[in-house]
Amino acid sequence: RALELFQEILFNHVQFGERKARVGASMHNIAIVYLRDGKLNDAVEAIENAIRIRKTALGDDHLKVADSLVQLGIMLLTRKDFHGALDAFDEALEIRDKLLEEKDILISKVLNNIGC
């Protein structure tokens, strides 16, 4: 049911010309639903689309881009693609380091993911 709702939201965003940032957010949410449903390949494809759209709409150095990169890293860890996961976490960490204070919890969470 959640997937159907997010797909409908995505369709409405696209059909009514919503800002690309909202389309990226919808793709991110769809990726999470796919992951929870065990559809890992679909999840990775959706989160990669979310990252691409968010970078276009918000710029490469935006916290929402970092959020999607962290999710990609988690998905790639699940796939046992450790190098790909590390690359995604490193890019997310770089963005968060630029935008947040040194002791921010979001930085700690990425460091924890890298340590796993």
Biotite code that builds the C-alpha atoms (Angstrom):
import biotite.structure as struc

atoms = struc.array([
    struc.Atom([0.000, 0.000, 0.000], chain_id="A", res_id=1, res_name="ARG", atom_name="CA", element="C"),
    struc.Atom([2.802, 2.439, 0.863], chain_id="A", res_id=2, res_name="ALA", atom_name="CA", element="C"),
    struc.Atom([4.422, 1.875, -2.511], chain_id="A", res_id=3, res_name="LEU", atom_name="CA", element="C"),
    struc.Atom([1.158, 2.634, -4.314], chain_id="A", res_id=4, res_name="GLU", atom_name="CA", element="C"),
    struc.Atom([0.771, 5.875, -2.369], chain_id="A", res_id=5, res_name="LEU", atom_name="CA", element="C"),
    struc.Atom([4.316, 7.043, -3.058], chain_id="A", res_id=6, res_name="PHE", atom_name="CA", element="C"),
    struc.Atom([3.981, 6.145, -6.736], chain_id="A", res_id=7, res_name="GLN", atom_name="CA", element="C"),
    struc.Atom([0.774, 8.180, -6.911], chain_id="A", res_id=8, res_name="GLU", atom_name="CA", element="C"),
    struc.Atom([2.505, 11.114, -5.223], chain_id="A", res_id=9, res_name="ILE", atom_name="CA", element="C"),
    struc.Atom([5.379, 10.816, -7.683], chain_id="A", res_id=10, res_name="LEU", atom_name="CA", element="C"),
    struc.Atom([2.967, 10.708, -10.620], chain_id="A", res_id=11, res_name="PHE", atom_name="CA", element="C"),
    struc.Atom([1.207, 13.836, -9.343], chain_id="A", res_id=12, res_name="ASN", atom_name="CA", element="C"),
    struc.Atom([4.500, 15.678, -8.847], chain_id="A", res_id=13, res_name="HIS", atom_name="CA", element="C"),
    struc.Atom([5.563, 14.884, -12.396], chain_id="A", res_id=14, res_name="VAL", atom_name="CA", element="C"),
    struc.Atom([2.154, 15.479, -13.985], chain_id="A", res_id=15, res_name="GLN", atom_name="CA", element="C"),
    struc.Atom([1.593, 18.833, -12.316], chain_id="A", res_id=16, res_name="PHE", atom_name="CA", element="C"),
    struc.Atom([5.120, 20.088, -12.854], chain_id="A", res_id=17, res_name="GLY", atom_name="CA", element="C"),
    struc.Atom([6.190, 20.070, -9.232], chain_id="A", res_id=18, res_name="GLU", atom_name="CA", element="C"),
    struc.Atom([9.727, 21.076, -8.457], chain_id="A", res_id=19, res_name="ARG", atom_name="CA", element="C"),
    struc.Atom([12.268, 18.388, -9.119], chain_id="A", res_id=20, res_name="LYS", atom_name="CA", element="C"),
    struc.Atom([13.207, 18.395, -5.437], chain_id="A", res_id=21, res_name="ALA", atom_name="CA", element="C"),
    struc.Atom([9.804, 16.887, -4.621], chain_id="A", res_id=22, res_name="ARG", atom_name="CA", element="C"),
    struc.Atom([10.235, 14.290, -7.346], chain_id="A", res_id=23, res_name="VAL", atom_name="CA", element="C"),
    struc.Atom([13.589, 13.369, -5.805], chain_id="A", res_id=24, res_name="GLY", atom_name="CA", element="C"),
    struc.Atom([11.981, 13.069, -2.373], chain_id="A", res_id=25, res_name="ALA", atom_name="CA", element="C"),
    struc.Atom([9.287, 10.798, -3.785], chain_id="A", res_id=26, res_name="SER", atom_name="CA", element="C"),
    struc.Atom([11.912, 8.591, -5.461], chain_id="A", res_id=27, res_name="MET", atom_name="CA", element="C"),
    struc.Atom([13.818, 8.418, -2.168], chain_id="A", res_id=28, res_name="HIS", atom_name="CA", element="C"),
    struc.Atom([10.666, 7.263, -0.353], chain_id="A", res_id=29, res_name="ASN", atom_name="CA", element="C"),
    struc.Atom([9.881, 4.701, -3.039], chain_id="A", res_id=30, res_name="ILE", atom_name="CA", element="C"),
    struc.Atom([13.401, 3.311, -2.650], chain_id="A", res_id=31, res_name="ALA", atom_name="CA", element="C"),
    struc.Atom([12.855, 2.868, 1.087], chain_id="A", res_id=32, res_name="ILE", atom_name="CA", element="C"),
    struc.Atom([9.595, 1.001, 0.470], chain_id="A", res_id=33, res_name="VAL", atom_name="CA", element="C"),
    struc.Atom([11.304, -1.289, -2.041], chain_id="A", res_id=34, res_name="TYR", atom_name="CA", element="C"),
    struc.Atom([14.070, -1.969, 0.465], chain_id="A", res_id=35, res_name="LEU", atom_name="CA", element="C"),
    struc.Atom([11.579, -2.841, 3.197], chain_id="A", res_id=36, res_name="ARG", atom_name="CA", element="C"),
    struc.Atom([9.757, -5.132, 0.760], chain_id="A", res_id=37, res_name="ASP", atom_name="CA", element="C"),
    struc.Atom([13.014, -6.964, 0.008], chain_id="A", res_id=38, res_name="GLY", atom_name="CA", element="C"),
    struc.Atom([13.216, -5.654, -3.581], chain_id="A", res_id=39, res_name="LYS", atom_name="CA", element="C"),
    struc.Atom([16.841, -4.643, -3.330], chain_id="A", res_id=40, res_name="LEU", atom_name="CA", element="C"),
    struc.Atom([17.543, -4.129, -7.038], chain_id="A", res_id=41, res_name="ASN", atom_name="CA", element="C"),
    struc.Atom([14.483, -1.898, -7.414], chain_id="A", res_id=42, res_name="ASP", atom_name="CA", element="C"),
    struc.Atom([15.504, -0.023, -4.262], chain_id="A", res_id=43, res_name="ALA", atom_name="CA", element="C"),
    struc.Atom([19.000, 0.670, -5.571], chain_id="A", res_id=44, res_name="VAL", atom_name="CA", element="C"),
    struc.Atom([17.648, 1.844, -8.911], chain_id="A", res_id=45, res_name="GLU", atom_name="CA", element="C"),
    struc.Atom([15.145, 4.170, -7.228], chain_id="A", res_id=46, res_name="ALA", atom_name="CA", element="C"),
    struc.Atom([17.672, 5.646, -4.791], chain_id="A", res_id=47, res_name="ILE", atom_name="CA", element="C"),
    struc.Atom([20.182, 6.229, -7.605], chain_id="A", res_id=48, res_name="GLU", atom_name="CA", element="C"),
    struc.Atom([17.437, 8.115, -9.464], chain_id="A", res_id=49, res_name="ASN", atom_name="CA", element="C"),
    struc.Atom([16.660, 10.087, -6.308], chain_id="A", res_id=50, res_name="ALA", atom_name="CA", element="C"),
    struc.Atom([20.329, 11.064, -5.968], chain_id="A", res_id=51, res_name="ILE", atom_name="CA", element="C"),
    struc.Atom([20.547, 12.162, -9.595], chain_id="A", res_id=52, res_name="ARG", atom_name="CA", element="C"),
    struc.Atom([17.337, 14.198, -9.377], chain_id="A", res_id=53, res_name="ILE", atom_name="CA", element="C"),
    struc.Atom([18.251, 15.742, -6.033], chain_id="A", res_id=54, res_name="ARG", atom_name="CA", element="C"),
    struc.Atom([21.698, 16.752, -7.299], chain_id="A", res_id=55, res_name="LYS", atom_name="CA", element="C"),
    struc.Atom([20.084, 18.418, -10.315], chain_id="A", res_id=56, res_name="THR", atom_name="CA", element="C"),
    struc.Atom([17.404, 20.177, -8.271], chain_id="A", res_id=57, res_name="ALA", atom_name="CA", element="C"),
    struc.Atom([19.327, 21.040, -5.104], chain_id="A", res_id=58, res_name="LEU", atom_name="CA", element="C"),
    struc.Atom([23.005, 20.949, -6.072], chain_id="A", res_id=59, res_name="GLY", atom_name="CA", element="C"),
    struc.Atom([25.692, 18.401, -5.329], chain_id="A", res_id=60, res_name="ASP", atom_name="CA", element="C"),
    struc.Atom([26.299, 19.639, -1.777], chain_id="A", res_id=61, res_name="ASP", atom_name="CA", element="C"),
    struc.Atom([22.882, 19.447, -0.159], chain_id="A", res_id=62, res_name="HIS", atom_name="CA", element="C"),
    struc.Atom([21.866, 17.530, 2.970], chain_id="A", res_id=63, res_name="LEU", atom_name="CA", element="C"),
    struc.Atom([19.032, 15.783, 1.114], chain_id="A", res_id=64, res_name="LYS", atom_name="CA", element="C"),
    struc.Atom([21.583, 14.457, -1.390], chain_id="A", res_id=65, res_name="VAL", atom_name="CA", element="C"),
    struc.Atom([23.652, 13.188, 1.536], chain_id="A", res_id=66, res_name="ALA", atom_name="CA", element="C"),
    struc.Atom([20.568, 11.486, 3.009], chain_id="A", res_id=67, res_name="ASP", atom_name="CA", element="C"),
    struc.Atom([19.991, 9.587, -0.237], chain_id="A", res_id=68, res_name="SER", atom_name="CA", element="C"),
    struc.Atom([23.681, 8.687, -0.474], chain_id="A", res_id=69, res_name="LEU", atom_name="CA", element="C"),
    struc.Atom([23.547, 7.184, 3.023], chain_id="A", res_id=70, res_name="VAL", atom_name="CA", element="C"),
    struc.Atom([20.548, 5.092, 1.991], chain_id="A", res_id=71, res_name="GLN", atom_name="CA", element="C"),
    struc.Atom([22.413, 3.953, -1.114], chain_id="A", res_id=72, res_name="LEU", atom_name="CA", element="C"),
    struc.Atom([25.337, 2.943, 1.068], chain_id="A", res_id=73, res_name="GLY", atom_name="CA", element="C"),
    struc.Atom([23.071, 0.885, 3.311], chain_id="A", res_id=74, res_name="ILE", atom_name="CA", element="C"),
    struc.Atom([21.531, -0.816, 0.284], chain_id="A", res_id=75, res_name="MET", atom_name="CA", element="C"),
    struc.Atom([24.934, -1.595, -1.180], chain_id="A", res_id=76, res_name="LEU", atom_name="CA", element="C"),
    struc.Atom([26.070, -3.041, 2.160], chain_id="A", res_id=77, res_name="LEU", atom_name="CA", element="C"),
    struc.Atom([23.053, -5.338, 2.001], chain_id="A", res_id=78, res_name="THR", atom_name="CA", element="C"),
    struc.Atom([24.223, -6.405, -1.463], chain_id="A", res_id=79, res_name="ARG", atom_name="CA", element="C"),
    struc.Atom([27.717, -6.953, -0.031], chain_id="A", res_id=80, res_name="LYS", atom_name="CA", element="C"),
    struc.Atom([29.090, -4.299, -2.393], chain_id="A", res_id=81, res_name="ASP", atom_name="CA", element="C"),
    struc.Atom([31.443, -2.948, 0.235], chain_id="A", res_id=82, res_name="PHE", atom_name="CA", element="C"),
    struc.Atom([33.465, -0.694, -2.084], chain_id="A", res_id=83, res_name="HIS", atom_name="CA", element="C"),
    struc.Atom([30.336, 0.885, -3.541], chain_id="A", res_id=84, res_name="GLY", atom_name="CA", element="C"),
    struc.Atom([28.888, 1.364, -0.047], chain_id="A", res_id=85, res_name="ALA", atom_name="CA", element="C"),
    struc.Atom([32.086, 3.008, 1.161], chain_id="A", res_id=86, res_name="LEU", atom_name="CA", element="C"),
    struc.Atom([32.072, 5.363, -1.839], chain_id="A", res_id=87, res_name="ASP", atom_name="CA", element="C"),
    struc.Atom([28.470, 6.380, -1.098], chain_id="A", res_id=88, res_name="ALA", atom_name="CA", element="C"),
    struc.Atom([29.187, 6.890, 2.612], chain_id="A", res_id=89, res_name="PHE", atom_name="CA", element="C"),
    struc.Atom([32.348, 8.882, 1.839], chain_id="A", res_id=90, res_name="ASP", atom_name="CA", element="C"),
    struc.Atom([30.436, 11.217, -0.487], chain_id="A", res_id=91, res_name="GLU", atom_name="CA", element="C"),
    struc.Atom([27.672, 11.664, 2.119], chain_id="A", res_id=92, res_name="ALA", atom_name="CA", element="C"),
    struc.Atom([30.270, 12.359, 4.816], chain_id="A", res_id=93, res_name="LEU", atom_name="CA", element="C"),
    struc.Atom([32.005, 14.938, 2.634], chain_id="A", res_id=94, res_name="GLU", atom_name="CA", element="C"),
    struc.Atom([28.711, 16.802, 2.125], chain_id="A", res_id=95, res_name="ILE", atom_name="CA", element="C"),
    struc.Atom([27.769, 16.665, 5.789], chain_id="A", res_id=96, res_name="ARG", atom_name="CA", element="C"),
    struc.Atom([31.258, 17.773, 6.857], chain_id="A", res_id=97, res_name="ASP", atom_name="CA", element="C"),
    struc.Atom([30.906, 20.870, 4.673], chain_id="A", res_id=98, res_name="LYS", atom_name="CA", element="C"),
    struc.Atom([27.453, 21.810, 5.940], chain_id="A", res_id=99, res_name="LEU", atom_name="CA", element="C"),
    struc.Atom([27.259, 20.700, 9.562], chain_id="A", res_id=100, res_name="LEU", atom_name="CA", element="C"),
    struc.Atom([29.174, 21.269, 12.752], chain_id="A", res_id=101, res_name="GLU", atom_name="CA", element="C"),
    struc.Atom([31.840, 18.738, 13.645], chain_id="A", res_id=102, res_name="GLU", atom_name="CA", element="C"),
    struc.Atom([29.867, 17.021, 16.415], chain_id="A", res_id=103, res_name="LYS", atom_name="CA", element="C"),
    struc.Atom([26.543, 16.765, 14.579], chain_id="A", res_id=104, res_name="ASP", atom_name="CA", element="C"),
    struc.Atom([24.773, 13.422, 15.012], chain_id="A", res_id=105, res_name="ILE", atom_name="CA", element="C"),
    struc.Atom([24.340, 13.058, 11.224], chain_id="A", res_id=106, res_name="LEU", atom_name="CA", element="C"),
    struc.Atom([28.121, 12.989, 10.826], chain_id="A", res_id=107, res_name="ILE", atom_name="CA", element="C"),
    struc.Atom([28.406, 10.405, 13.596], chain_id="A", res_id=108, res_name="SER", atom_name="CA", element="C"),
    struc.Atom([25.809, 8.211, 11.903], chain_id="A", res_id=109, res_name="LYS", atom_name="CA", element="C"),
    struc.Atom([27.773, 8.133, 8.645], chain_id="A", res_id=110, res_name="VAL", atom_name="CA", element="C"),
    struc.Atom([30.976, 7.346, 10.519], chain_id="A", res_id=111, res_name="LEU", atom_name="CA", element="C"),
    struc.Atom([29.148, 4.506, 12.248], chain_id="A", res_id=112, res_name="ASN", atom_name="CA", element="C"),
    struc.Atom([27.980, 3.142, 8.888], chain_id="A", res_id=113, res_name="ASN", atom_name="CA", element="C"),
    struc.Atom([31.545, 3.284, 7.573], chain_id="A", res_id=114, res_name="ILE", atom_name="CA", element="C"),
    struc.Atom([32.716, 1.384, 10.644], chain_id="A", res_id=115, res_name="GLY", atom_name="CA", element="C"),
    struc.Atom([30.201, -1.398, 10.082], chain_id="A", res_id=116, res_name="CYS", atom_name="CA", element="C"),
])
